[in-house]
Amino acid sequence: MAGECCPTMDLLRSEPMQLAQLIIPIESSRHAISYLGDLGLFQFKDLNAEKSPFQRTYATQIKRCGEMARRLRFFKEQMKKAGLSPSTRSTTGNDIDLDNMEVKLGELEAELLEINANNEHLQRTYSELLEYKLVLQKAGEFFNSAQSSAAAQQRQFERQHSIEKSIDSPLLLEQEMTTDPSKHVRLGFVSGLVPREKSMTFERILFRATRGNVFLQQAVVNDRVVDPVSGDKVEKNVFIIFYSGERAKNKILKICEAFGANRYPFTDDLGKQFQMITEVSGKLSELKITIDAGLLHRSSLLQTIGHQHELWNLLVKKEKSIYHTLNMLSIDVTKMCLVAEGWCPVYASNQIQNALQRASFDSSSQVGAIFQVLQTKESPPTYFRTNKFTSAFQEIVDAYGVAKYQEANPGVYTIVTFPFLFAVMFGDWGHGICLLLATLYFIIRERKFSSQKLGDIVEMTFGGRYVIMMMALFSIYTGLIYNEFFSVPFELFGPSAYGCRDQSCSDATTVGLSKVRGTYPFGVDPKWHGSRSELPFLNSLKMKMSILLGVAQMNLGIILSYFNAKFFGDNLNIWYQFVPQIIFLNSLFGYLSLLIIVKWCTGSQADLYHVMIYMFLSPTDDLGENQLFLGQKFLQILLLLSALVAVPWMLFPKPYLLKKQHEEVRLKRHQGQSYALLHGGDDPLEEDHHQSLHGHEEFEFTEVFVHQLIHTIEFVLGAVSNTASYLRLWALSLAHSELSSVFYDKILLLARGFNNVIILIIGIIVFICATVGVLLVMETLSAFLHALRLHWVEFQNKFYEGAGYKFYPFSFALLSEEDE
C-alpha cells in the first residue's frame, strides 16, 4: 500500500483506481455495456485473448455491423460524387431497431445500385447515339463533297474523251469506261471515331498493315466527346476508311479494336442518311429526358439518406463497439451470464452500479448485475481528470512518458513553468499581443473549429490554443520586464531614472547620462536600450536570471522526488538519494544563486567567475575584493566539503542496504515467515530487486552497485550540464531581441529615412512579413522546442519515471474521433 501524503500533494496524483469484476446476465448484457459506454469510466480487460476474432461469441453481430458500415460508406461515396454532404443537424432516434435498420439499408443499397446501373446504361447509350450522330453528319458531308467532285470530274472526262483519248485521264475512270459495267469493283468502307491523340498512329498502322491499299479520311470534332466505355470526355476524330476485299476488312476491324475506335454503320444513300439523323436526334431527346428524371430521383434518394446518415453511422459504430466489448467478456459455466473484468476510478463505483441497475431494469432482467472489487498486485493504469484547458499541458508531459500509477504529475507545474520559460526566451510584449490575438481567434471560434476537419498544422495549433494563450500572456509579462515592444522601449511606468545634467550633452543615448531620479519602477529602464552598455548589461542580467530559474526548477524536481519516495514509503530513496542530491546541487549552484542575489542587492563589483573557480582551486585563499559578505570563506569550505561528502553518500550506502534487506528476507523465509516488502519507489532497479526477492532469485550486488554508480555519475555531471543548459534562456532571449532590433532598424527605420511613401509602404510590408515569418513563427517554434527540452530533460529526469500506461475507458464519446 502507498504511504500517506499531504493533502496538497494529492492534487498531483492520478485518480485512485481499482480492479473490478462485473457479473452480468446475458439478457441485460447489451444494455449494460451500452450504458457503460455512455458513462465512459470503465476499461475492460480482454478475457478471451487466446481466441481469434472469428471464434468469439459475437463474431456474427460484428460481421453484420461491418456490412452495414460498408453500406454507409458506399452511401457517403455516392453523396460525395453527387456533390451532397451528410446532414450535420442533431437528430434523435437512438431507439432505432438494428434489425430494421439493417433491412432498410439493404433496400436502399439495392435501389441505389439499380438506379446507378440503369443510369450508367442510359448514359452509355446516349454517348453512343451522340457519337453515331457525329459520324452521320461528318461522313455525310464527306460523301456529299466526294459525289459532287466525282460528278464534276465525270462531266469533264466525257467532254475531253469526246475530243480525243487523253493519256492523262485518271486510271480508275479509264478502266471503268473501258471495262464492262458488270465487272466494276465496289469499295467497302468502315466509319467511326478514334481518340485524336491516337489518330496519327492509327493512320500509320493502317497504311502499313494494308500496304497502302486503303483510303482514310478524317474529320476533327470540335468539342470533347463523352466516351461510352470510359465515361471520360475525350477529343476525337471521325474517320471513314475505304478498302477492297475481306482480308483488308478484317485487318481494319482488328486495328480499330486495338486503338479503342468506336465503329458505327453508315450508308451512302442520302435519303437514308437524312432519315437516320432524324431518328437518332429523336432518340437523343427522349434519352435526355429519361436520364434527367433518373438523376433527379437519385438525388432525392441520396438527400433522404443524407438526413439520417450521421445518425445511422453513429448507431452502427456504437453497436459494433458494444459487440467488440462483449467479445472481451467470458461466458460463465452456466452460460447464463457474462463475466467482465476491468479498471475504473474508485469514485466511479456508484455510477457504474447505477448503470448496471438501469440496464437490468430496462431489459426486464429478473437477476441484477453484480459489481465487486478484486484484489490484485497488477499495476493500475494512470488516469488524470483534465479539461480543455489542462489537457494540452498533460499531453506535453505524456509525450515524454505516461506517469506511473500514483506518481507525482509534473503536468500541474507545467501549466505555469512551461509558458513562463517560453516567455523568458520570447520576451516582447508586442509579439506577445500578436500571439494572443491569433490564439483568441481559435478560442472564440472553438465550437466551430471543433466540428470541422482541419489540416494537420491547423489542427495541432487549435489543439494547443490554451498553451499558446498562456505563452502569449507570459510573453507580454516578460516583454514588459525587458521593456521591448517590437524592440522599441517605452516609458510605460514612469520617466527614466537617467538623463542629461547639463546642456552640453548632445547625444543623450550614448554619452553624458547620469541618474537624475528614482529607479525605474518596473522592468528594464528604457534608457538602457540603444546605449553603449546595453549589450553587456542585458547579457549579465539574462545570464544570471537563467541560472536562478534553472537552479529553482531543478530544486523543484528533486523536492518532488522526495514526495514520490515518501508517498511510496521508500525511505532508502529519501535518505540516500534525495538528501545527498539536494545537498550537492545547492552546495555548488545554490551557492552561486545566492551570490548572484547578494551581488544584485549590494551592488558589489565582485567577479563571480573568480569566486566559483577559486572555490575549487584554492578554497583557503583570501577572497579580497571578491568577498560579498562576512564568513563567505568559511561557508565556501563548508559547502565544498558537503558536496564532496554527498557523492559517496549517493554511491555506497544504498547497494549495501538493499543487500542487507535481501538477506533479512531470505533468513525469515527460511524460518517460515514470508511477507511482502512495502516498496514502490521510482527506481526500476530497486523494483527488480524486490521482484527477485519474491521470485527466490539471488541478489546481484554487482549489478545493483554498477547501476548506482551510473546513477551517481549521471547526477553529478548532470548538475553541471543541466545548469549550463538553462543558459539557452539567455541565448535565445538575446537572439530574439537582436533579430527584432535588426528588423526594426534596418527595414522600418531605413525605409522611413528615404522620405518616400512608396518605399515606406514596401518597408512596412517587408517588416511585417519578416516579423511574422521569422519572429512569430520560427522563433515561436524554436522557443517552444527549447522549453520542451528543459522540462523533459532538466526538470523531469530528477523525479519522473514515466513508466505507466494510460487509462483508456470504453466510451462512446471517443467514437467520433476515430476513423472508420
C-alpha positions in Angstrom: 0.0 0.0 0.0 1.2 3.5 -0.7 2.1 5.8 2.2 0.1 8.8 3.3 1.0 12.2 1.9 0.0 15.8 2.5 -3.4 16.9 1.0 -1.9 19.4 -1.3 0.3 16.8 -3.0 -2.8 14.5 -3.6 -3.7 17.0 -6.3 -0.6 15.8 -8.2 -1.5 12.2 -8.1 -3.5 10.2 -10.6 -7.0 9.1 -9.6 -7.1 6.1 -7.3 -8.0 3.0 -9.5 -9.5 -0.3 -8.7 -9.8 -3.7 -10.5 -13.5 -4.6 -10.6 -15.4 -7.7 -11.7 -18.8 -7.4 -13.3 -21.2 -10.4 -13.5 -23.9 -9.5 -16.0 -26.9 -11.7 -17.0 -26.9 -12.4 -20.8 -30.3 -10.8 -21.3 -29.1 -7.4 -19.9 -25.5 -7.6 -21.2 -26.0 -5.4 -24.3 -27.8 -2.7 -22.3 -25.2 -2.8 -19.6 -22.3 -2.4 -22.0 -24.2 0.4 -23.8 -24.8 2.4 -20.6 -21.1 1.8 -19.5 -20.1 3.2 -22.9 -22.2 6.3 -22.3 -20.6 6.7 -18.8 -17.0 6.2 -20.2 -15.3 5.2 -16.9 -14.6 1.5 -17.2 -11.6 0.0 -19.1 -12.4 -3.7 -20.0 -9.7 -6.4 -19.9 -9.8 -8.9 -22.7 -10.6 -12.3 -21.0 -10.6 -14.1 -24.4 -7.2 -13.1 -25.6 -6.4 -16.7 -26.6 -9.3 -16.8 -29.1 -9.2 -15.4 -32.6 -11.8 -12.8 -33.6 -13.7 -15.5 -35.6 -14.0 -17.8 -32.6 -15.6 -15.3 -30.3 -19.3 -15.3 -29.3 -20.5 -12.2 -31.1 -18.5 -12.5 -34.3 -21.7 -12.8 -36.4 -23.1 -9.5 -35.0 -19.8 -7.7 -35.7 -19.9 -9.0 -39.2 -23.4 -7.6 -39.6 -22.3 -4.2 -38.3 -19.3 -4.3 -40.6 -21.6 -4.9 -43.6 -23.9 -2.0 -42.5 -20.8 0.2 -42.1 -19.8 -0.8 -45.7 -23.2 0.3 -47.0 -23.0 3.6 -45.2 -19.5 4.2 -46.7 -21.0 3.4 -50.1 -23.8 6.0 -49.5 -21.2 8.6 -48.4 -19.2 8.0 -51.6 -22.3 8.3 -53.7 -23.3 11.6 -52.0 -19.8 12.9 -52.4 -19.9 12.2 -56.2 -23.3 13.9 -56.4 -22.0 17.0 -54.6 -24.1 16.4 -51.5 -22.9 16.2 -47.9 -24.5 14.3 -44.9 -26.7 16.4 -42.7 -24.9 17.6 -39.5 -28.1 18.6 -37.8 -28.9 16.9 -34.5 -31.3 14.0 -35.0 -33.0 11.9 -32.4 -33.7 8.3 -32.8 -31.4 6.2 -30.7 -34.3 3.7 -30.2 -34.0 2.6 -33.9 -34.0 -1.2 -34.0 -30.8 -2.6 -35.5 -32.6 -5.4 -37.5 -35.0 -2.9 -39.1 -32.1 -0.6 -39.9 -30.2 -3.4 -41.5 -33.2 -4.3 -43.7 -33.7 -0.6 -44.6 -30.0 -0.1 -45.5 -30.1 -3.2 -47.7 -33.2 -2.0 -49.5 -31.7 1.5 -50.0 -28.4 0.0 -51.3 -30.3 -2.3 -53.8 -32.4 0.6 -55.0 -29.3 2.9 -55.4 -27.3 0.2 -57.2 -30.3 -0.4 -59.6 -30.6 3.3 -60.3 -26.8 3.6 -60.9 -26.8 0.6 -63.2 -29.8 2.0 -65.2 -28.3 5.4 -65.3 -24.9 4.0 -66.5 -26.6 2.0 -69.2 -28.6 5.1 -70.4 -25.6 7.3 -70.3 -23.6 4.8 -72.4 -26.5 4.5 -74.9 -26.7 8.3 -75.0 -23.0 8.7 -75.6 -23.1 6.0 -78.4 -26.0 7.8 -80.1 -24.3 11.1 -79.8 -21.2 9.7 -81.5 -23.3 8.0 -84.1 -24.9 11.4 -84.9 -21.5 12.9 -85.3 -20.4 10.1 -87.7 -23.6 10.5 -89.7 -23.0 14.3 -90.0 -19.2 14.3 -90.7 -19.3 11.2 -93.0 -22.3 12.5 -94.8 -20.5 15.8 -95.5 -17.6 13.8 -96.9 -19.8 11.7 -99.2 -21.7 14.8 -100.4 -18.5 16.6 -101.3 -17.0 13.4 -102.8 -20.0 12.8 -105.0 -20.1 16.4 -106.2 -16.4 16.3 -107.0 -16.9 12.9 -108.8 -19.8 14.2 -110.9 -17.8 17.3 -112.0 -14.8 15.1 -112.9 -17.1 12.7 -114.8 -18.5 15.6 -116.9 -15.1 16.9 -117.6 -13.9 13.5 -118.6 -16.7 12.9 -121.0 -16.1 16.3 -122.6 -12.4 15.5 -123.1 -13.0 11.9 -124.2 -15.3 13.0 -127.0 -12.5 15.1 -128.5 -9.6 12.7 -128.0 -8.4 9.9 -125.9 -6.1 11.6 -123.5 -3.4 9.6 -121.8 -3.7 12.0 -118.8 -7.1 10.6 -117.8 -7.4 9.1 -114.3 -6.6 5.4 -114.5 -9.6 4.2 -112.5 -12.1 6.2 -114.6 -10.5 5.0 -117.8 -10.7 1.4 -116.5 -14.4 2.0 -115.7 -15.1 3.4 -119.1 -13.3 0.7 -121.0 -14.5 -2.3 -119.0 -17.8 -4.0 -118.6 -20.1 -2.3 -116.1 -20.9 -5.7 -114.6 -17.3 -6.2 -113.6 -16.9 -2.8 -111.8 -15.2 -3.2 -108.3 -17.4 -1.7 -105.4 -15.2 -0.5 -102.5 -16.3 -1.2 -98.9 -15.9 1.3 -96.1 -15.8 1.5 -92.2 -16.7 4.6 -90.2 -16.4 5.6 -86.6 -14.5 7.7 -84.1 -10.9 7.4 -82.8 -9.2 9.4 -80.0 -7.4 12.4 -81.5 -4.1 11.6 -79.7 -4.1 8.2 -81.4 -5.2 9.3 -84.8 -1.7 9.7 -86.4 -0.6 6.3 -85.1 -3.9 4.8 -86.2 -3.4 6.1 -89.8 0.2 4.9 -89.9 -0.6 1.4 -88.7 -3.5 1.2 -91.2 -1.2 2.1 -94.1 1.5 -0.4 -93.1 -0.9 -3.3 -92.4 -2.7 -2.9 -95.8 0.4 -1.8 -97.7 -1.3 1.4 -98.7 -4.4 -0.3 -100.2 -6.9 1.8 -98.2 -8.1 5.3 -98.4 -8.6 7.1 -95.0 -10.4 10.3 -94.5 -10.6 12.1 -91.0 -12.7 15.0 -89.7 -12.0 16.8 -86.4 -14.8 17.0 -83.9 -14.5 20.5 -82.3 -16.0 19.7 -78.8 -14.9 17.0 -76.4 -17.0 13.8 -76.7 -18.0 11.5 -73.7 -16.5 8.1 -74.4 -19.2 5.4 -74.0 -16.7 2.9 -72.5 -14.7 5.0 -70.0 -17.2 7.8 -69.4 -14.5 10.5 -69.8 -14.6 13.5 -72.1 -12.1 12.8 -74.9 -11.1 14.7 -78.0 -11.9 12.6 -81.1 -11.8 12.5 -84.8 -14.5 11.0 -87.2 -12.9 8.6 -89.7 -14.0 6.7 -92.8 -11.8 4.0 -94.3 -12.3 2.7 -97.9 -11.0 -0.8 -98.6 -11.2 -3.6 -101.1 -11.5 -7.2 -100.1 -12.4 -9.2 -97.0 -8.8 -9.6 -95.9 -8.3 -5.9 -95.7 -11.6 -5.5 -93.9 -10.5 -8.0 -91.2 -7.2 -6.2 -90.6 -9.0 -2.8 -90.4 -11.5 -4.2 -87.8 -8.7 -5.6 -85.6 -6.8 -2.3 -85.8 -9.9 -0.4 -84.8 -10.5 -2.7 -81.8 -6.8 -2.3 -80.7 -7.0 1.5 -80.8 -10.3 1.8 -79.0 -12.0 3.2 -82.1 -15.8 3.0 -81.8 -17.3 1.9 -85.2 -20.8 2.8 -86.4 -22.8 1.7 -89.5 -23.2 4.2 -92.3 -24.9 4.3 -95.7 -24.1 6.2 -98.8 -27.8 6.8 -99.6 -28.5 10.4 -99.0 -32.2 9.8 -98.2 -31.4 7.1 -95.7 -28.7 9.3 -94.1 -31.3 12.1 -93.5 -33.8 9.6 -92.1 -31.2 8.1 -89.7 -30.1 11.5 -88.4 -33.7 12.4 -87.7 -34.3 9.1 -85.8 -31.0 9.5 -83.8 -31.9 13.1 -82.8 -35.3 11.9 -81.6 -33.9 9.1 -79.5 -31.3 11.5 -78.0 -34.1 13.9 -76.9 -36.0 11.0 -75.3 -32.9 9.6 -73.6 -32.0 13.0 -72.2 -35.4 13.4 -70.6 -35.2 9.9 -69.1 -31.6 10.4 -67.8 -32.6 13.7 -66.1 -35.6 12.1 -64.5 -33.3 9.3 -63.2 -30.7 11.7 -61.8 -33.5 13.7 -60.1 -34.8 10.5 -58.4 -31.2 9.5 -57.4 -30.5 12.9 -56.0 -33.8 12.8 -54.0 -32.9 9.4 -52.7 -29.4 10.5 -51.6 -30.8 13.5 -49.9 -33.2 11.3 -47.9 -30.2 9.1 -46.9 -28.1 12.2 -46.1 -30.7 13.3 -43.5 -30.2 10.1 -41.5 -26.6 9.2 -42.5 -24.8 10.6 -39.5 -27.3 9.0 -37.0 -27.1 5.7 -38.7 -23.3 5.8 -38.8 -23.1 6.7 -35.1 -25.5 3.9 -34.2 -23.6 1.3 -36.3 -20.3 2.4 -34.6 -21.9 2.1 -31.2 -23.3 -1.3 -31.9 -20.0 -2.5 -33.3 -18.1 -1.3 -30.3 -20.6 -2.8 -27.9 -20.2 -6.3 -29.5 -16.4 -5.9 -29.7 -16.5 -5.3 -25.9 -18.9 -8.2 -25.3 -16.4 -10.4 -27.1 -13.9 -9.4 -24.4 -16.1 -10.9 -21.7 -16.0 -14.5 -20.7 -19.2 -16.7 -20.5 -20.0 -18.3 -17.2 -20.0 -22.1 -16.9 -23.8 -21.9 -16.6 -24.0 -19.9 -19.8 -26.5 -17.6 -18.1 -24.2 -14.6 -17.5 -21.1 -12.9 -18.7 -18.1 -12.1 -16.6 -16.1 -8.8 -17.1 -13.0 -7.5 -15.5 -11.5 -4.1 -15.8 -10.2 -0.9 -14.3 -12.2 2.0 -13.1 -11.7 5.0 -10.8 -12.7 4.5 -7.2 -15.0 7.5 -7.3 -17.0 5.9 -10.2 -18.1 2.8 -8.3 -21.6 4.2 -7.6 -22.1 5.5 -11.1 -21.2 2.1 -12.6 -23.5 0.3 -10.2 -26.3 2.6 -11.1 -25.7 2.0 -14.8 -25.9 -1.8 -14.2 -29.1 -1.5 -12.3 -30.6 0.6 -15.0 -29.6 -2.0 -17.6 -31.3 -4.7 -15.6 -34.5 -2.7 -15.3 -34.6 -1.7 -19.0 -34.0 -5.3 -20.2 -36.6 -6.7 -17.7 -34.0 -9.0 -16.3 -35.0 -10.9 -13.2 -31.4 -11.1 -11.9 -29.4 -8.0 -11.3 -25.8 -7.5 -12.3 -23.0 -7.8 -9.6 -20.2 -5.3 -9.1 -17.3 -6.4 -6.9 -13.8 -5.1 -6.3 -10.9 -7.5 -6.9 -7.6 -7.5 -5.0 -4.5 -7.5 -7.3 -0.8 -6.8 -7.4 -1.0 -5.6 -11.0 -0.1 -2.0 -11.6 -3.3 0.0 -12.5 -3.5 2.4 -15.4 -2.9 6.1 -14.9 -5.9 8.5 -15.1 -5.8 12.2 -14.7 -9.0 14.2 -14.9 -8.4 17.0 -17.3 -10.5 19.7 -19.1 -10.0 21.5 -22.4 -7.5 23.9 -20.7 -5.3 21.4 -18.9 -5.4 18.5 -21.4 -2.8 20.1 -23.8 -0.4 20.6 -20.9 -0.9 17.0 -19.8 -0.2 15.9 -23.4 3.1 17.6 -23.3 4.1 15.5 -20.3 2.6 12.3 -21.7 4.6 12.7 -24.9 7.7 12.1 -22.7 6.1 9.2 -20.9 2.9 8.3 -19.0 3.2 8.7 -15.3 3.4 5.5 -13.2 0.3 4.9 -11.1 0.2 7.5 -8.3 3.5 9.1 -9.4 3.7 12.9 -8.9 2.4 14.5 -12.1 4.6 17.3 -13.5 1.7 18.5 -15.6 0.4 20.6 -12.7 3.6 22.7 -12.6 3.9 22.6 -16.4 0.8 24.8 -16.7 2.9 27.7 -15.2 6.6 26.8 -15.8 6.3 25.8 -19.5 4.8 29.1 -20.8 7.0 31.1 -18.4 10.3 29.6 -19.7 9.0 30.1 -23.2 8.3 33.7 -22.4 11.8 34.2 -21.0 13.1 33.4 -24.5 10.4 35.2 -26.3 10.1 38.4 -24.2 8.5 41.1 -26.3 5.0 42.4 -25.4 4.3 43.4 -29.0 5.0 39.9 -30.3 3.1 38.5 -27.3 0.0 40.6 -28.2 0.2 39.2 -31.8 0.3 35.6 -30.5 -2.6 36.4 -28.1 -4.8 37.8 -30.9 -4.1 34.7 -33.0 -5.0 32.3 -30.3 -8.0 34.3 -29.2 -9.4 33.8 -32.7 -9.2 30.0 -32.2 -10.6 30.2 -28.7 -13.6 32.4 -29.6 -14.5 30.1 -32.6 -13.5 26.8 -30.9 -17.1 25.4 -31.2 -17.0 25.9 -35.0 -13.4 24.6 -35.4 -14.1 21.5 -33.2 -16.8 20.4 -35.5 -14.7 20.7 -38.7 -12.0 18.6 -40.1 -8.8 20.7 -40.1 -5.4 20.3 -41.7 -2.6 18.8 -39.7 -0.9 22.1 -38.8 -4.1 24.0 -38.1 -5.4 21.1 -36.0 -2.2 21.0 -34.0 -2.4 24.8 -33.4 -6.1 24.5 -32.5 -5.4 21.7 -30.0 -2.7 23.7 -28.2 -4.7 27.0 -28.3 -4.7 27.4 -24.5 -1.0 26.6 -24.3 -0.3 29.3 -26.9 -2.6 31.7 -24.9 -0.6 31.2 -21.7 2.7 31.5 -23.7 1.4 34.8 -25.1 0.3 36.2 -21.7 3.6 35.3 -20.1 5.4 36.8 -23.2 3.6 40.1 -22.6 4.7 40.0 -18.9 8.3 39.3 -19.7 8.2 41.8 -22.6 7.1 44.5 -20.1 10.1 43.4 -17.9 12.5 43.6 -20.8 10.7 46.9 -21.9 10.5 45.8 -25.6 7.7 46.4 -28.0 8.9 45.1 -31.4 12.4 46.1 -29.9 11.2 49.6 -29.1 11.3 50.7 -25.4 8.5 52.8 -23.8 8.3 54.7 -20.6 5.1 52.9 -19.5 5.7 53.0 -15.8 7.1 56.5 -15.4 10.1 58.5 -16.7 13.6 57.1 -17.0 15.9 57.3 -14.0 18.7 58.6 -16.3 19.0 61.9 -18.0 21.4 64.8 -19.0 22.5 67.1 -16.2 23.9 69.9 -18.5 23.1 71.4 -21.8 26.4 70.2 -23.4 25.0 66.6 -23.5 24.2 66.3 -27.2 23.7 62.6 -27.5 21.7 61.5 -24.5 21.6 57.9 -25.7 25.3 57.3 -25.7 27.2 59.8 -23.5 26.6 62.1 -20.6 23.9 60.1 -18.9 23.6 60.2 -15.1 20.9 59.2 -12.6 18.6 62.1 -12.0 15.6 60.5 -10.3 14.5 57.3 -8.6 14.9 53.8 -10.1 12.5 52.9 -12.9 9.7 51.1 -11.0 9.1 48.0 -13.2 11.4 46.2 -15.6 14.4 47.5 -17.6 14.9 51.3 -17.7 14.1 52.4 -21.3 17.4 54.4 -21.5 19.4 51.2 -21.5 18.2 50.5 -25.0 20.5 52.0 -27.6 23.2 52.8 -25.1 26.8 51.6 -25.4 26.4 49.4 -22.3 23.1 47.9 -23.4 24.5 44.5 -24.5 26.9 43.9 -21.5 24.1 44.9 -19.1 21.4 42.7 -20.7 23.9 39.8 -21.1 24.7 39.9 -17.4 21.0 40.3 -16.4 19.7 37.5 -18.6 22.5 35.1 -17.9 22.2 35.4 -14.1 18.4 35.2 -14.4 18.7 32.0 -16.4 20.9 30.4 -13.7 18.4 31.4 -11.0 15.5 30.0 -12.9 17.3 26.7 -13.7 18.5 26.1 -10.2 15.0 26.8 -8.8 13.3 24.4 -11.3 15.9 21.6 -10.7 15.4 22.0 -6.9 11.7 21.7 -7.5 12.3 18.4 -9.4 14.4 17.0 -6.6 11.8 18.0 -4.0 9.1 16.2 -6.0 11.4 13.1 -5.9 11.1 13.4 -2.1 7.3 13.4 -2.2 7.4 10.4 -4.5 9.6 8.5 -2.2 7.5 9.5 0.9 4.2 8.5 -0.8 5.5 5.1 -1.8 7.2 4.6 1.6 10.7 4.3 0.1 13.0 5.5 2.9 16.1 4.4 1.1 15.5 6.9 -1.7 14.7 9.7 0.8 18.0 9.3 2.8 20.4 8.1 0.2 19.1 9.8 -2.9 17.0 12.9 -2.1 19.2 14.2 0.7 22.6 14.0 -1.0 21.2 15.3 -4.2 19.7 18.4 -2.6 23.0 19.0 -0.7 25.2 18.5 -3.8 23.1 20.8 -6.1 22.7 23.6 -3.6 26.3 23.4 -2.3 27.5 24.4 -5.7 24.8 26.0 -7.8 22.5 27.0 -5.0 25.5 28.9 -3.6 26.1 30.5 -7.0 22.4 31.7 -7.0 22.9 33.1 -3.5 26.0 35.1 -4.7 24.0 36.5 -7.7 21.2 37.7 -5.4 23.6 39.2 -2.9 25.6 41.0 -5.7 22.3 42.4 -7.1 21.2 43.6 -3.6 24.5 45.1 -2.5 25.8 46.5 -5.9 29.1 44.8 -5.3 31.7 44.6 -8.1 32.9 41.1 -7.2 33.8 38.7 -10.0 31.6 35.7 -9.6 33.6 33.7 -12.1 36.7 34.2 -10.0 34.8 33.2 -6.8 33.5 30.0 -8.2 36.7 28.9 -9.9 38.9 29.5 -6.9 36.4 27.9 -4.6 37.6 24.6 -6.1 41.2 25.5 -7.0 42.2 27.4 -3.8 39.4 27.2 -1.2 41.6 28.5 1.6 42.9 31.7 -0.2 41.7 35.1 0.9 38.8 36.4 -1.3 40.0 40.1 -1.2 37.8 42.4 -3.2 35.6 39.5 -4.3 34.2 39.0 -0.8 30.5 39.7 -0.7 29.6 39.0 3.0 31.3 38.1 6.3 32.0 34.4 6.8 32.0 33.7 3.0 35.3 31.9 3.1 34.2 29.5 5.8 30.9 28.9 4.1 32.6 28.1 0.8 34.8 25.5 2.5 31.8 24.0 4.3 29.8 23.8 1.1 32.7 22.3 -0.9 33.1 19.6 1.8 29.4 18.9 1.8 29.4 18.5 -2.0 32.3 16.1 -1.7 30.6 14.1 1.0 27.3 13.9 -0.9 28.9 11.9 -3.8 29.9 8.8 -1.8 26.7 9.3 0.2 24.8 8.7 -3.0 27.0 5.9 -4.2 27.8 3.4 -1.4 25.1 3.0 1.3 22.1 2.2 -1.0 23.5 -1.0 -2.6 24.7 -2.4 0.8 21.4 -1.6 2.5 19.5 -3.4 -0.4 21.8 -6.4 0.1 21.1 -6.4 3.8 17.3 -6.2 3.2 17.6 -9.2 0.8 19.5 -11.3 3.4 16.9 -10.5 6.1 14.1 -11.6 3.8 15.9 -14.8 2.9 16.5 -15.5 6.6 12.9 -15.0 7.5 11.8 -17.1 4.6 13.9 -20.0 5.9 12.3 -19.5 9.3 8.9 -19.9 7.6 8.0 -16.2 7.8 7.2 -14.7 4.4 5.9 -11.3 3.9 5.8 -8.7 1.2 8.1 -5.7 1.4 6.4 -2.3 1.1 8.0 -0.6 -1.8 7.1 1.3 -4.9 9.9 3.9 -5.5 10.8 5.3 -8.8 14.0 3.2 -9.1 13.4 0.5 -11.6 16.5 -1.5 -10.5 15.1 -1.4 -6.9 11.8 -2.8 -8.2 13.7 -5.6 -10.0 15.4 -6.3 -6.7 12.1 -6.6 -4.8 10.7 -8.8 -7.5 13.8 -11.0 -7.3 13.1 -11.4 -3.5 9.6 -12.8 -4.2 10.9 -14.8 -7.1 13.5 -16.6 -4.9 16.3 -15.3 -7.1 19.9 -14.4 -6.0 20.7 -10.8 -5.2 23.1 -9.4 -7.9 25.1 -7.0 -5.8 27.5 -6.1 -8.6 24.6 -5.2 -10.9 23.0 -3.0 -8.3 26.3 -1.3 -7.4 27.1 -0.6 -11.1 23.6 0.9 -11.6 24.0 3.1 -8.5 27.5 4.2 -9.8 26.0 5.2 -13.2 23.1 7.0 -11.4 25.6 8.9 -9.2 27.9 9.9 -12.1 24.9 10.9 -14.2 23.6 13.2 -11.4 26.9 14.8 -10.6 27.7 15.5 -14.3 24.1 16.4 -15.0 24.1 19.0 -12.3 26.7 20.9 -14.2 25.4 20.2 -17.7 21.8 20.9 -16.8 22.6 24.2 -15.2 24.6 25.2 -18.3 21.7 24.0 -20.4 19.4 26.7 -18.8 21.7 29.3 -20.3 19.7 28.7 -23.5 17.2 31.0 -21.9 19.7 33.8 -22.1 21.0 32.9 -25.6 17.5 32.7 -27.2 16.2 35.8 -25.4 19.3 37.7 -26.7 18.8 36.3 -30.2 15.1 37.2 -30.3 15.8 40.8 -29.1 18.7 41.4 -31.6 16.7 40.0 -34.5 13.7 42.2 -33.6 16.1 45.2 -33.3 17.7 44.4 -36.7 14.3 44.2 -38.4 13.2 47.5 -36.9 16.4 49.4 -37.6 17.4 48.0 -41.0 14.0 47.7 -42.5 11.4 50.1 -41.0 13.7 53.0 -40.0 15.7 52.6 -43.2 12.6 52.8 -45.3 11.4 55.8 -43.3 14.6 57.6 -43.9 14.0 57.8 -47.7 11.1 60.2 -47.2 9.2 58.3 -50.0 5.7 57.0 -49.4 6.1 54.0 -51.8 9.4 52.9 -50.2 7.8 53.3 -46.7 4.9 51.1 -47.7 7.2 48.5 -49.1 9.4 48.7 -46.0 6.3 48.2 -43.8 5.2 45.2 -45.8 8.7 43.6 -45.6 8.9 44.4 -41.9 5.5 42.7 -41.3 6.5 39.6 -43.4 9.9 39.3 -41.6 8.3 39.7 -38.2 5.5 37.2 -38.8 7.7 34.6 -40.7 10.8 34.8 -38.5 9.8 36.1 -35.1 6.3 34.9 -34.8 6.6 31.5 -36.5 10.2 30.3 -36.5 11.2 31.9 -33.2 8.0 30.7 -31.5 8.7 27.1 -32.7 12.3 27.4 -31.6 11.5 28.7 -28.1 8.7 26.1 -27.7 11.1 23.2 -28.5 13.8 24.6 -26.1 11.2 25.0 -23.3 10.1 21.4 -24.1 13.6 20.1 -23.7 14.2 22.0 -20.4 11.1 20.3 -19.0 11.7 16.8 -20.3 15.4 16.6 -19.6 16.5 19.1 -17.0 13.3 19.0 -14.9 11.5 15.7 -15.2 14.6 13.5 -15.1 15.0 14.5 -11.4 11.9 12.6 -10.3 9.7 11.4 -13.1 9.9 7.8 -14.2 7.1 7.9 -16.8 6.8 4.1 -16.9 3.0 3.8 -16.6 0.2 3.3 -19.1 -2.9 5.4 -19.9 -6.4 4.7 -18.7 -8.4 4.0 -21.9 -12.1 3.5 -20.9 -14.8 2.2 -23.1 -16.5 5.4 -24.2 -18.9 6.3 -27.0 -17.5 9.9 -26.8 -14.3 8.7 -28.4 -16.1 7.1 -31.4 -16.5 10.4 -33.3 -12.7 11.0 -33.1 -11.8 7.6 -34.6 -11.6 6.9 -38.3 -13.6 4.0 -39.5 
